[in-house]
Amino acid sequence: MANKSMPTDSSLPGENFEPRQSSTSPDYKPDPSKSLPLSPARQRLVDDILDLYSCKPTIEKVKRYTSDCVYDDQFVYANDRYKMAGQWFALPKLFTASKNEGYEVVRSDREMIQFKNEQSWTFKGIPKTATINALVSLSLDPATVDDEFMQIKYHKDQANEKDYSHTGLGFSFKKWQADEVVKHMNGEEVKAFEGDKGAGKEHVRKHGSGEEEGGAPRKDW
């Protein structure tokens, strides 16, 4: 099954920009030597996202997302920039360190930037570091794709070969987590995005499966 093209209408909420893909292997370990070259504007976007992963959030970096963005990973489903800010600014409270070990850009076009990412996370209060390899897909906002400051409509982080079905107890927890964490984030940095609570939203796209039958074509990465 071929993956459908992304919309070109920037006024559509982030849910419309979800990338769907599964993999022949759960191994997303990057090879930086094979990374596709990026323009300076695209490199700055990737650098800002890597800083967010590395517990270095700022208001300006969170503005890389549109107000109606969606963030989707194995633990979180946040469907506006206010909830997204809550997640990024919460990371330094949960981890003493997060280090990027390398990345490999595998796609860069008008619709999307995708890269394999390796990140090491050191937990607060626990002498343990976990290293996770994932495929990061950034669906670009059509209105800013040619600007110096590009924005993201949908950010998906996949750590295994399946995509997300958006069904069941696992998804309910992901959405609950995003809805609840932001309520406990009282910093001025998160409050700066309170106006995004009313950003355009649509119903969650439920796929029933994270494989090809759920609209996630399989690819050998």
Secondary structure, DSSP 8 states (H G I E B T S, - for coil): -------S-TTS-GGGG----EES-S-----GGG-----HHHHHHHHHHHHHHTT---HHHHTTEEEEEEEE-SS-EE-SHHHHHHHHHHHHHHEEEEEEEEEEEEEESSSEEEEEEEEEEEETTS--EEEEEEEEEEEE-TTTTTSSS--EEEEEEE-SSS-----HHHHHHHHHHHHHHGGG--SHHHHTTGGGGGS--------S-SSGGGT--EE--
